[in-house]
Amino acid sequence: MPPYHEQFPVGSTVRIADRPTLEAFAREWKFHHPLNAERLEFADRVAVVKSVGFHHGGDVLYELDGIPGIWHECCIRDGTISG
C-alpha cells in the first residue's frame, strides 16, 4: 500500500493473523508498537476496525473493536474471506 493509506477502513471486518505469523512478527519487529505475548492469544480472531492511524513514516496501525492493543497492518487480514 502507498504510505498513509490503509487497506482496511474503519468499519471493515478483519481477521487477526494466525499464531505463527504473530509469533514471527513479535520476534522480528524491533520498532514502534511491539506485539506483546498477551496479544498472541487473539490469533485468528475476527473483529471490526474501530480506528486507523499512521506511525511517522506511513506504517498503518489499527484499533480493533473488543480487542486490546494497536495492531500493525501486516498482522491483520480481510475478515470476510475464510481460511
Secondary structure in CASP SS format (residue, H / E / C, confidence):
PFRMAT SS
TARGET T0000
AUTHOR 0000-0000-0000
METHOD secondary structure of the structure
MODEL  1
M C 1.00
P C 1.00
P C 1.00
Y C 1.00
H C 1.00
E C 1.00
Q C 1.00
F C 1.00
P C 1.00
V C 1.00
G C 1.00
S C 1.00
T E 1.00
V E 1.00
R E 1.00
I E 1.00
A C 1.00
D C 1.00
R H 1.00
P H 1.00
T H 1.00
L H 1.00
E H 1.00
A H 1.00
F H 1.00
A H 1.00
R H 1.00
E H 1.00
W C 1.00
K C 1.00
F C 1.00
H C 1.00
H C 1.00
P C 1.00
L C 1.00
N C 1.00
A H 1.00
E H 1.00
R H 1.00
L H 1.00
E H 1.00
F H 1.00
A C 1.00
D C 1.00
R C 1.00
V E 1.00
A E 1.00
V E 1.00
V E 1.00
K E 1.00
S E 1.00
V E 1.00
G E 1.00
F E 1.00
H C 1.00
H C 1.00
G C 1.00
G C 1.00
D C 1.00
V E 1.00
L E 1.00
Y E 1.00
E E 1.00
L E 1.00
D C 1.00
G C 1.00
I E 1.00
P E 1.00
G E 1.00
I E 1.00
W E 1.00
H E 1.00
E H 1.00
C H 1.00
C H 1.00
I E 1.00
R E 1.00
D E 1.00
G C 1.00
T C 1.00
I C 1.00
S C 1.00
G C 1.00
END
